[in-house]
């Protein structure tokens, strides 16, 4: 338990140090990116819910699966 706590503290210290080294422009860009990610995550969640509903309704969801190239 102590080892895990120490590891988390070390990780948190590193994250704070990195954050403090960012310029205001870098901070603003990161905030912008995080905002976009929230929107993408919401859309993904909606798509997953729709796919589940389709599956429950007996519709073919095979075309909705991720295609890897």
N, C-alpha and C positions, 0 to 999 in steps of 0.2 A: 504494500500500500504506500509506504514511504517512497519507494523507488518511482512508482507511478506519479505521485504528487510532485516529486522533484523534476521528473521529465516534463510534466505539464507546465511547471513554473519556468523551466528553461525555455520551452517552446514559446510561452507567452512573452518572456523577456526578448527573445529574438524577433518576434513579430512586432513588438513595440519599437525596437531599435530600427527595424526596416521601415516602419511607418514614419518614424521621426526623420528619416533621411530623404523622404520623398519631398519634391518641390510642390508648391501649391498647384501648379499646372498638372503634375502627376496625380495629386490627390483628387482634383476635379475630374480628370479623365477616368480614374478608378471608380468614382462615384457614378459617373455616367454609364460605365460598363456594368456596374452592379445593378443599376436601374433597368437596363435592357435585359439582364439575366432574369430578373424577377418576372418581367413580362413573358419571356420565353418559357420559364418554368410554369407559369400559369396556363399558357397555351398547351404545353405538353400534358399537364394534368387534365385539362378539358378534353384533349384528344384521347387520352387513356380512358377517361370515363365514357366517352362516346363509343369507343371500341368495345368496352365491356358491355354497354347497353346493346350494341349491335349483336354481340356474341350471344347475349341472353335472349335476344329476339330471333336467334337462329340464322342471322345473316352471315355471309361469308366475309371474314375479316383477314383472309390470307393476303390480300393486296395491301393491307395497312401495315404489314410487318416491315421492319427495317430491312432495307436491302443493302448488303455490304459489297463494296466494289474494291 
